[in-house]
């Protein structure tokens, strides 16, 4: 019983660390995205879920404006203006440190 409780507490702490990191990536992406109307910036978000069977924690940072991929990756008419990947590079690198704090 105590082992199951400890596992649940650790899983909750890990999920919170992943969620915090995902939120920070989304915040950085919102700060860095090009703004014309604000729609792209407002479409950036994050979510975290845990698979109840496997215990795998999955985070997703997204921009769901219809033209988000064209801005991030470029198109035939426009050069790329990445905002998601650079945010992941700068903020996401902190995740291993956060997870190691939970493991201590």
PyMOL commands that set and color helices and strands:
alter all, ss='L'
color gray80, all
select helices_A, chain A and resi 2-32+39-42+68-73+84-103
alter helices_A, ss='H'
color red, helices_A
select strands_A, chain A and resi 44-50+57-63
alter strands_A, ss='S'
color yellow, strands_A
deselect
rebuild
show_as cartoon
